[in-house]
Amino acid sequence: MTRIGHDCHDFATGESLLNELRLKSYDLLLLDWRTRDVGGSELVTWLRDRFGNRIPLLLVATERDKPALLRSLVNGADDFLLRPLCRIELQARVQALLRRAYPMRFEKTLDCGPYHFDPLTRTLLLRGKAIKLKHREYDLALYLCRNAGRLMTRENLIHTVWGQDVEDHSRSIDTHVSRVRTRMDLCPENGVVLTSVYGLGYRLEVCSQAEHNDSPYPTA
């Protein structure tokens, strides 16, 4: 998976995965049906109870597990693969699930003022020069630019970019917005400003220096 641009993290047991998910979020979970400590059915149930349908679940098992796998599809799993795994099929299933769950990442290139996004390669350029953003920062920047001129509430940003409940990330949204503003150098000189609307959320606007001076919103 790393060969096609995915960051992968391994967990030896189901319990270690569950503990990690209490602290961090991931875009897709590839679950072994027969972990040493937690059964596949229990994992699927816990994940759907905790995260709803936001995280794609791809199960891996053997032919003898197929009846139970089919029941898990009804209970919330998105797809399954049987061993021995075919690398090409695995890549195709993963890409299909990601496209369905996060369509904005697979859209065509996007230009926002002098900024150029390529969601497929997850690159961002400012007048041809690459800007390095971390995973969530990139998703946040892309979503704000896709909705330039619109007020985006904090709740909307968290649900869309993090894909989890608001309370899980309410303390970090402002930090991420601040980092995006700084790393992208969002300012009138670059024709794009990111303003905060007190008590509501944020608005990214493509504007001139004069328009920025007339803006009723603070840029803090």
Secondary structure, 3 states (H helix, E strand, C coil): CHHHCCCCCCCCCHHHHHHHHCCCCCCCEEEECECCCCEHHHHHHHHHHHHCCCCCEEEEECHHHHHHHHHHHHHCCCEEEECCCCHHHHHHHHHHHHHHHCHHHHCCCEEECCEEEECCCCEEEECCEECCCCHHHHHHHHHHHHCCCCEEEHHHHHHHHHCCCHHHHCCCHHHHHHHHHHHHCCCHHHCEEEEEECCCEEEEEECCHHHHHCCCCCCC
